[in-house]
C-alpha cells in the first residue's frame, strides 16, 4: 500500500525526471526493507566474508539495501558502497555495502598445472583449480586476450564460444559446482603466460567467520540462491602460469 504513491505521473525528461525517479526508488527500497516482515514472514538478508589475496585485504559485504541489526555488527551504521564484481560479475558496477574485516587465514583455492606443451605457435596449458575447504562453487576468470580456445569438461570452446562465457564481465568467467576439482585447458600463443584468477565460495558462513557476527536472528532468513549474493565465505587468489 505504501508504494502506491509511486504510480503518480513523473516528469518525462531532464533533471526533474532523475530527481523524481530517485525519490521513487528510495521510497520503494524503504518499503521493501521495512514492510511486510514479521515472525511468520522472516526478512531475507545476506552477509559475505571475503579473503582477497589478489588485493591483499579481507572484507565484509552485503547486497542488502541497508544494514539491519545483525549485519550492522560488522558493517556499521553507514558502510561504504563499492562494486563487488570481482566476486559476482553480473553485478557490474552496482555497489554493495562493504567494510574491512579481520584476516582469518581462510584457505585459498589451489592452482596446479597438469600439462603444458607447445606445438608450432600454439601453447596448450591444462590446469586444475581446487578448493581446500570443500567449497561448493569455484569461479575461474581468464583474460579474453590472448585466449584462442579453452576445453572444459571435454568440450572445446573457441573464441566465439568464449565470448559468451563472460557472466557479465569483460573477461572469460567459468564456474564449477561441487566439491571436486575443476580442470581447464587453454590455448594461447607460444611463449605466452596466462593469468588465472580463481575464487571458491562456501555455502553459508563457516567457522570461524560465523563466530564473529553471531547467530542469524530468528526473524531473518538467508537470501535465496540466484536472487542476490547469498551468505558465503569467499577466498580469491591469482597465479600466472
N, C-alpha and C positions, 0 to 999 in steps of 0.2 A: 504494500500500500504506500509506503514511504517513497517508493520510486516513481509513483505516478506523475509528480511534477516534471519529470524528465521528458514527458511526452509533449510539452509545450513547444511551439514552433521556435526554432533557433535561427539566428542570422545566417544567411547562406554563405557569405564570404567575408574575408577581412579579419582584422583583429577581434572584432566583436564575436565572430563565429568561433575563433580559437578560445576566447575567454569563456564563452558560454559552454563550449564543449568540455573545457577543462573543469568548469564548475560541475557540470553534469556527471562527469566521470568520478570526480571526488565524492559527490553525494552517493553515487552508486556503490563505490568502494566502501564507504562508511556503512551503507545498508547491509552489504554482504558480510562485513566484519562483525557487526553488532546485532543484527536482527535475525530472528527465527531459530536461534540455537538455545538449547537448554538440556536438562538431564536426560530427556528422551530423544534429543537430537543433538549429539555431540558436534562441536565445531571442528572442522578439519584444519590442521596446521602442519608446519614442516620445520625441520631443523637439520642441517647438514654440517658435518665437520670435514675439513679438507687438510691433508698434508700435501703441500705442493712443493716437491723437491726442485722443480724447474724454476720457480720464483723464490725459493728459499723461505717459505712462510707457511704458517698454519692459520686457518681462518674458519669462522662460523659463517654460514649464510642461510637465508630463508627467502623463499619467493612469496611469502605471505604479504598482504597489503601493509600490515603494521605489526609491531611486536605485541605479544599477549603476555599474560602473567608468567607463562612457562619460558617462552623464548627470550623474554626480557632479561632473564637472569644471566644470559651470556651475550645478547645483542645490545643491551642497554635500552634506554628510553627513546633515543633518537639516533639509530645506527646510520652509518654511511650507506649510500646507494651506489652500486657498481655492477657492471656486467659480469656474468659468470659463464660466458660462452665457452671458456676453456673446458668446462666440465659438462655443460649442457648446450651443445652447438645450436639447437633450434631456437634458443632464446635470443641469439644475436646480441644486439646492444641493449636489450631490455634489462633494466637494472634490478638487482635484488638487494635485500638488506644484508650487509656484511659487517663483520667485526673481527679483530685479531683474536686468535685462540692460542692456548698454550701448546707447546710442542709435546707430543706424547710418544714419539718414536714408532708410530704406526708403520708396519712393514710395507715396503714398497713392492710393487709387482716387478718381476724379473724379465729380462730380455736376453735370449740366448740365440746366437747364430748356429743353425744346424746344418747349413750347406751354403757354399759360396763358390761360384765358378764363373769364369769369363770365357765366352766364345765369340771370337771376332770383336765386334764393337758393342756387345751386349753383356752386361754383368747380371747374373741371376743370383739373388741372395734370399735364402729362406730363414726365417727366424721364428722363435717361439716366445710368445708372451704368456706369463703365468702369474696368477695371484698367489701370494704366500700366506694368505689368510682365508682361503676358501671363499673369496668374494663371489657374488652371484653374477657379476657382469664385468666384462673387460671392454675398454674402448681403446682403439688404436687409431692414431691420426698420422697421416703421411702428407708431405708436401705434394701438390699436384705436379709440379715440376721437380725432378726430372723423370717421374714415373712414365714408363711405356706401357706397363701392364702389371697386374697382381693376380696371384692364384690363391683362392680361398675355398677351402672345402672341396678341392678338386676342380673348381670352376675358374677358368681364366677370364679375367676382366680386362678388356682392352681400354684404351683411352676414353672411348665413348661411354663404356660402362662405368668406368671410374668417375666420370664427370657427374654421374647420378648418385654416387656414394659420398655425399657431402654432409648430410644431416643438417643442412642449413649453414654450413661453414664454407670458407674459401678453399679448404684443403680436403683431402680424402678422409672420410671417417668410417671406420669399420667397427662392428660390435660383435661380441661373443657372449652368449648367455650360458650359464652353467659353471660348475667349479673346475672344469678341466682346463688344459692349456689351449691356446689359440695359435695356430700356425698359419703364417702368411708368407708367400713367395713373391718377390718383387723383381721386375726387370727394369734396369736403369742403364745409362750409357757406361761403357767400360771405364773403370777408374773413378767412378762417382761414388761418393759416400752418401748414405741415406739417413737423415734424422728420423727417429721413430719416437713418437710421443705415446705413452701408454698410461692408462689410469684404470684402477679397479674400484668397484662400488659394492659396499656391503648392503644387505637388505636390513634396514633399520640401524639404530645407533648401537654399536657394540661396546663392551667394556674395553678400556676404562673411560671412553667418551661419555657413555650414558651416566656414569657416576658424577661427572662434572656438572650436569644440568639437572639431575634428579629425575624422578619418575614423571611420566606424562600425566597431567591432570585427568581425572576421570571424566570430565566434561568435554574432552577433546579426543580426536582420532587422527591418525596419520592421513595425509593427503593421499588419495587413490593413485596408484601407479598409472603413469601415462597422461595425467592431467597437468601436474606441476612437479617440479623436483620434490621427491619424497624423502623421508628420513633416510640418511645414509652416511657412512664414513667412506671418504674418497682418498685414495693415495695415488699421486701422479709423479711420473718421472719421465726422463727423456734421454735417449742414447743415440749416438751416431755410429752406424755400423757400415 
